[in-house]
């Protein structure tokens, strides 16, 4: 995300996607079951060598549609979709579908030493993970799932033209990233969840930070390239509770690529993506230090209805938690409600989770959930919806990668 997105996804990938460095070659050549992938995460977390990878060291032109696709010279990348949808009968749903890519070797080490060597069809230096979640507000339940695969044999991958990002049958694909179809399904025992959505971007890419260059800390290269599609018109169907629902609403997409690491002084962050009734959006994230303070690289963006942006530094906004929720699974205590203020824009927003329990039951637990918004801008009433991501509450991110 900072953008906050950089760090959670870096950590989750480091923990969940990578096999042990000493076993990487074998893992890339042969299929392994999901439990084996998870079992190797601790050894993978120690693999922090970034030698040979590209680094984000300053602003660079972001060129579309090429930059919608993968950037394999960088170690870590993700495409993050979230949205709030409403059925004609009034039922509300939130969804998340995220694809993570991780390179296990820099490009200079990815080609066979002998140019005449025949590469195995299983051989790849790219590994993928995906998270799928559905918040059924009326049903008072949050479902979450994760999958792992390699970027070979068509099992998982990403491409810019025509746009496609996929892991098995979970995918977003279309002629462009701004006009695509999103599909994901899980059938486990009596559980049948399906998402089939048409996405139409209304604003174009929104660049965060300095023209898309999002600093994460003071060290050279501790940064990412980060942009969003902040207002995506969304229609389609959801299958849940043995019923199909026709739904409509708005989605948000983050795309970020980088080679960096979370500093040892940070334990996690709070990230907000909010879509307001006046056609504007807000992205904020607060990086939390071990001493309880906010890191100076916390940041944000105000996005006007016409797509113009105003960057925010850590002194430009305030976040105050209004409640707390303890996870019965992990014991993590998460904030559960917030007041966000941007004094310079005369903006005050009250953010409330649709459900208290929207904790992701993934390899590294975190909270990511649908929220509703009420507030004012310059005395004018606002409503809206969005998503919030909370990390480091169930487990500190220090030392995880």
C-alpha positions in Angstrom: 0.0 0.0 0.0 3.9 2.9 2.0 1.4 2.0 0.6 0.4 -0.4 3.2 -0.2 -3.0 0.6 3.5 -3.5 0.1 4.1 -4.9 3.5 1.2 -7.3 4.2 1.6 -8.9 0.8 5.4 -9.0 1.1 5.0 -10.8 4.5 2.3 -13.1 3.5 4.1 -14.1 0.4 7.3 -14.6 2.3 5.6 -16.8 4.7 3.2 -18.7 2.6 4.4 -18.9 -0.9 8.1 -19.7 -0.8 9.6 -23.1 -0.3 12.8 -23.5 1.7 15.7 -22.0 -0.3 17.6 -25.2 -0.1 14.7 -27.1 -1.6 13.6 -24.5 -4.1 14.8 -26.3 -7.2 13.0 -29.5 -6.4 9.9 -27.7 -5.4 9.8 -25.8 -8.8 10.3 -29.0 -10.7 7.7 -31.3 -9.1 4.1 -30.8 -7.9 3.6 -30.8 -4.1 0.3 -30.9 -2.1 -1.0 -27.8 -0.3 0.1 -29.0 3.2 3.7 -29.4 2.0 3.7 -25.8 0.7 2.5 -24.5 4.1 5.0 -26.7 6.0 7.9 -25.0 4.2 6.8 -21.4 5.1 9.1 -21.0 8.1 12.2 -21.7 6.2 11.0 -19.5 3.4 10.5 -16.6 5.7 14.2 -16.5 6.4 14.9 -16.0 2.6 15.4 -12.2 2.5 18.2 -11.9 0.0 17.2 -9.4 -2.7 20.5 -9.5 -4.6 19.9 -9.3 -8.4 16.3 -8.0 -8.2 15.2 -4.6 -9.5 14.6 -2.0 -6.8 12.2 0.9 -6.6 14.6 3.8 -6.2 12.7 6.7 -7.5 9.8 7.7 -9.8 9.6 6.0 -13.1 7.0 6.3 -15.8 4.1 3.9 -15.4 2.9 2.9 -18.9 -0.4 1.2 -19.5 -1.5 -1.3 -20.4 2.0 -2.8 -20.1 2.3 -2.0 -16.4 -0.9 -3.8 -15.6 1.0 -7.0 -16.2 3.7 -8.8 -14.2 7.1 -7.3 -13.4 9.3 -10.4 -12.8 12.5 -8.4 -12.4 11.0 -7.3 -9.0 10.7 -9.9 -6.2 7.1 -9.3 -5.1 3.9 -8.3 -6.7 0.1 -8.4 -6.2 -3.2 -7.6 -7.7 -5.8 -6.9 -5.0 -9.5 -6.8 -5.6 -12.1 -5.9 -3.0 -15.7 -4.7 -3.3 -19.1 -4.1 -1.7 -22.1 -5.4 -3.5 -25.9 -5.3 -2.9 -28.6 -7.6 -4.2 -31.9 -6.2 -5.5 -33.6 -7.5 -2.4 -31.2 -5.5 -0.2 -28.7 -8.2 1.0 -25.2 -6.9 1.2 -21.9 -8.8 0.4 -18.2 -7.9 0.5 -15.6 -9.8 -1.4 -11.8 -10.0 -1.7 -9.8 -11.8 -4.5 -6.1 -11.3 -4.3 -3.3 -12.7 -6.4 0.3 -12.7 -5.2 3.4 -13.3 -7.3 6.9 -14.0 -5.9 10.2 -14.6 -7.7 12.4 -17.2 -6.0 15.5 -16.2 -8.1 16.5 -13.0 -9.8 16.3 -12.9 -13.6 20.0 -13.5 -14.1 19.7 -16.8 -12.3 16.5 -17.9 -14.0 17.8 -19.1 -17.3 19.6 -22.5 -17.7 23.4 -22.1 -17.6 23.7 -24.0 -20.9 21.8 -22.2 -23.6 21.1 -25.5 -25.3 19.6 -27.0 -22.2 16.0 -28.2 -22.5 14.0 -26.7 -19.6 11.4 -28.8 -17.9 7.8 -27.8 -18.4 7.6 -27.7 -14.6 10.5 -25.3 -14.3 9.7 -21.8 -13.2 11.1 -19.1 -10.9 7.6 -17.7 -10.2 5.3 -18.9 -7.4 1.7 -17.7 -6.8 -0.7 -17.5 -4.0 -4.4 -16.3 -4.0 -6.8 -15.3 -1.3 -10.6 -15.4 -1.8 -13.0 -14.2 0.9 -16.8 -13.5 0.9 -18.6 -11.5 3.7 -22.3 -12.4 3.8 -23.6 -9.5 5.8 -27.2 -10.8 6.2 -26.0 -14.3 6.8 -23.6 -12.9 9.5 -20.7 -15.0 8.2 -17.2 -14.4 6.6 -15.6 -17.1 4.5 -11.9 -17.1 3.6 -9.7 -19.4 1.5 -6.1 -19.5 0.1 -4.4 -21.4 -2.7 -0.8 -21.9 -3.9 0.6 -22.8 -7.2 3.6 -22.3 -9.5 3.8 -20.1 -12.6 4.1 -23.1 -15.0 2.0 -25.4 -17.1 -0.8 -22.8 -17.1 -1.5 -23.3 -13.4 -1.1 -19.7 -12.5 0.2 -16.5 -14.1 -0.3 -13.0 -15.2 -0.3 -11.1 -18.5 -1.0 -7.5 -19.6 -2.5 -7.9 -23.1 -5.2 -9.2 -23.1 -5.3 -8.8 -19.3 -5.4 -11.9 -17.3 -4.3 -12.9 -13.8 -5.2 -16.4 -12.5 -4.5 -19.3 -10.2 -6.3 -22.4 -11.4 -10.0 -21.4 -11.9 -9.7 -18.2 -9.8 -9.1 -15.4 -12.3 -9.7 -11.8 -13.5 -9.5 -11.6 -17.3 -10.6 -9.3 -20.1 -9.5 -7.1 -23.0 -8.0 -4.6 -20.5 -7.7 -4.4 -16.7 -10.5 -1.8 -16.8 -13.0 -4.1 -18.5 -12.7 -7.6 -17.1 -14.6 -10.5 -15.7 -13.8 -11.8 -12.1 -14.6 -15.3 -11.2 -13.9 -17.5 -8.1 -15.6 -20.5 -6.6 -15.2 -22.9 -3.7 -17.1 -26.1 -3.2 -16.3 -27.9 0.0 -18.8 -30.4 1.4 -22.1 -28.6 1.8 -20.4 -25.2 1.2 -20.9 -23.7 -2.3 -19.6 -20.2 -2.9 -19.3 -18.6 -6.3 -18.5 -15.1 -7.6 -19.0 -14.1 -11.2 -18.6 -10.3 -11.7 -18.2 -7.9 -14.6 -15.8 -5.0 -13.8 -15.8 -1.6 -15.6 -13.3 1.0 -14.3 -14.6 4.5 -14.1 -11.5 6.6 -13.4 -8.4 5.1 -14.8 -5.2 4.4 -12.8 -4.7 6.4 -9.7 -1.0 6.8 -8.8 -0.1 6.9 -5.1 2.9 8.6 -3.6 5.2 10.5 -6.0 3.7 9.6 -9.4 3.3 6.0 -8.3 6.6 5.7 -6.4 5.5 4.8 -2.8 8.3 5.0 -0.2 8.3 2.4 2.6 11.1 3.7 4.7 14.4 5.6 4.7 16.6 3.0 3.2 17.5 3.2 -0.5 15.1 0.9 -2.5 12.7 0.5 0.4 9.8 1.4 -1.7 7.3 0.1 -4.3 5.4 1.2 -7.4 1.8 1.4 -6.6 -1.5 2.4 -8.3 -5.2 1.7 -7.8 -8.4 1.5 -9.8 -10.4 3.2 -7.1 -13.9 3.1 -8.6 -14.9 0.1 -10.6 -18.6 -0.4 -11.6 -19.4 -4.0 -10.7 -22.4 -6.2 -11.7 -22.8 -10.0 -11.6 -23.9 -12.9 -9.5 -23.0 -14.4 -6.1 -23.9 -17.9 -5.0 -24.2 -18.2 -1.2 -26.6 -19.9 1.2 -27.8 -22.3 -1.6 -29.1 -19.3 -3.6 -27.9 -17.2 -6.5 -28.0 -13.4 -6.0 -27.9 -10.7 -8.7 -25.7 -8.0 -7.3 -24.3 -4.6 -8.2 -21.9 -2.1 -6.5 -18.3 -0.9 -6.6 -14.9 -2.6 -6.5 -11.4 -1.4 -5.8 -8.2 -2.8 -7.3 -4.6 -2.3 -6.0 -1.5 -3.3 -8.1 1.9 -3.0 -6.5 5.4 -4.4 -7.3 8.6 -4.1 -5.3 11.7 -5.6 -3.8 12.1 -4.6 -0.2 11.4 -5.7 3.4 9.5 -4.5 6.5 11.8 -2.7 8.9 12.4 -4.4 12.3 10.8 -1.4 14.2 7.4 -2.1 12.5 4.8 -4.6 13.8 1.9 -4.0 11.3 -0.4 -1.4 9.8 -4.0 -0.3 9.3 -5.1 0.3 5.7 -8.3 1.9 4.4 -9.9 2.1 0.9 -13.1 4.1 1.0 -15.6 5.0 -1.8 -17.8 7.9 -0.9 -21.3 9.0 -2.1 -19.9 12.3 -3.7 -17.9 10.3 -6.2 -14.6 10.6 -4.3 -12.3 8.0 -2.6 -9.9 7.9 0.2 -6.8 5.6 0.7 -5.0 5.8 4.0 -2.6 3.6 5.9 -0.9 3.9 9.2 2.3 1.9 9.8 2.5 0.9 13.5 5.8 0.8 15.3 6.7 -1.5 18.2 6.6 1.4 20.6 2.9 2.0 19.6 3.7 5.1 17.6 2.9 5.8 13.9 5.8 5.5 11.5 6.6 8.6 9.5 6.2 6.8 6.2 2.5 6.4 6.8 0.6 7.9 3.9 -2.6 8.3 2.0 -4.3 9.8 -1.1 -7.5 11.8 -1.5 -9.1 11.1 -4.9 -11.6 13.6 -6.2 -14.7 12.7 -8.3 -12.8 13.9 -11.4 -9.8 11.6 -10.6 -7.4 14.3 -9.4 -5.4 13.4 -6.4 -4.0 15.0 -3.2 -1.2 13.1 -1.4 -1.3 12.9 2.4 1.6 12.7 4.8 1.4 11.3 8.3 0.6 14.7 9.8 -2.3 15.3 7.4 -4.7 12.7 8.8 -5.8 11.2 12.1 -7.2 7.7 12.9 -8.9 7.0 16.2 -10.2 3.5 17.0 -13.7 3.4 18.6 -13.9 -0.2 19.6 -12.1 -3.6 19.7 -12.8 -7.2 18.8 -10.9 -10.3 20.0 -10.5 -13.2 17.6 -11.6 -16.5 19.2 -9.2 -18.3 16.9 -5.9 -16.4 17.2 -6.5 -14.3 20.3 -5.6 -11.2 18.3 -7.3 -8.0 19.4 -8.2 -5.8 16.4 -9.7 -2.3 16.3 -13.4 -2.5 15.4 -14.5 0.9 14.3 -12.7 4.2 13.5 -13.0 7.9 13.1 -10.9 9.2 10.3 -10.1 12.9 10.0 -8.4 14.9 7.3 -8.4 18.5 8.8 -7.0 20.2 5.7 -9.9 18.8 3.7 -12.5 19.4 6.4 -13.3 15.7 6.1 -14.5 13.5 9.0 -15.6 9.8 8.5 -17.0 7.2 10.8 -16.0 3.8 9.6 -17.9 0.7 10.9 -17.3 -3.0 10.0 -20.2 -4.8 8.5 -19.2 -7.8 10.7 -16.7 -7.8 13.6 -15.3 -11.2 12.5 -13.7 -10.8 9.1 -10.3 -12.3 10.1 -8.6 -14.2 7.2 -8.1 -17.8 8.1 -4.8 -18.0 6.1 -1.3 -19.0 6.7 -0.5 -15.7 8.3 -3.8 -14.4 9.9 -4.9 -10.8 9.3 -8.2 -8.9 9.3 -9.6 -7.7 6.0 -13.2 -6.8 5.8 -16.1 -4.8 4.3 -17.1 -1.5 6.1 -19.7 1.2 5.8 -19.0 4.9 6.1 -20.9 8.0 7.3 -19.4 11.4 7.7 -19.1 15.0 6.4 -17.0 17.1 4.1 -17.2 20.8 4.7 -20.5 20.3 6.5 -22.1 18.2 3.7 -23.2 14.7 4.7 -21.5 11.7 3.1 -22.1 7.9 3.1 -20.1 5.2 1.5 -18.5 1.7 1.7 -15.0 0.3 1.6 -12.5 -2.2 2.9 -10.0 -2.1 5.8 -6.9 -4.3 6.3 -5.3 -4.8 9.7 -2.1 -6.7 10.2 0.2 -7.4 13.1 -2.6 -7.8 15.7 -2.7 -11.6 15.8 1.0 -11.9 15.2 3.7 -9.3 15.0 5.3 -9.0 11.6 8.7 -8.5 13.1 11.2 -11.1 12.0 8.7 -12.8 9.7 10.8 -12.1 6.5 
